[in-house]
């Protein structure tokens, strides 16, 4: 078992030595306090003798805390080439227990990061493989959506089994991920995270702990993939229903449901709510995952019957044209009905 690292310059000294500074365009905020770095790693659970992929290591503070837990191996994926020399130095100091990769975590394929013998069945206990990272704010949400899709398909690093994640997010984003129904924070992200994972908010890090100091505090969130999702349907379908339903979270549910269908099929929104026994005046933040699952199931059945429905996007140019044409048609119908009811006023030009 590898021991603790021999004395090295502090993370702050590394930052100064390599003349590293945070880039605002990359939403970088360094976490230099090793006590907080160790607390973050501890939140991941038992990682001793395990394998870890750290996303966005920056100057390597969290990497050191991971190595101090006597892990077998660490893979770090860093987009900013300025950090590579300091991370390579850390790798040499740790007897090459750190593999440094220059790459973008949003698009990096993690399906071959670890030895094949670590692969476990999805139904078994999670493997001793972990994803840990202090994420830049600008990639955190799209990254977790991408990871949830991989979890749903059991691809990327999740081909090894139910790999756990411990990641940082802006506090308000972390709050949304764990938010229950009937709360102000309940949203698309809440439903999607909780559908595919057991989600736990571990602790908060004050913005003052980062360099440079962000305007918001940060939440540390732990994800354990579920053996079976609450809504066992394809990711893209569940994602689309969630997007439409929660986009208008304060309006009646029927409003958001109608945006899933072309104008000539709007009646299917009412039919969907009737079949699922959900009142039309329900708001999206009131929906349980079970109710949302029933809506997804009905929408899936409709998409099988009407092949063009799933591809319909009411915000596209074609979708907007269909909506305008439908409004024009209905306005013409109303005007025709008015003229039939008041024939004299039309004849007299009134």
ABEGO torsion letter per residue (X at the ends): XBBBBBBBBBAAAAAAAAGBBBBAAAGBBBBABAAAAAAAAAAAEBABGBBBBBBGAEAGAAAAAAAAAGBABBBBBBABAAAAAAAAAAAAAAGGABBBBBBBAAABBAAAABBAAABBBAABBBBBBBBBBBBBAAAAAAAAAAAAAAAAAGBEAAAAEBBBBBBBBBAAAAAAAABBBGBAABBAAAAAAAAABBBBBABBBBAAABOBBBABBBBBBBBBBBABBABBBBAAAAAAAAAAAAABAABBAAAAAAAABBAAAAAAAAAAAAAAGBBAABBAAABBAAAAAAAAAAAAAAAAABAAAAABBAABAAAAAAAAAAAAAAAAAAAAAAAAABAAAAAAGX
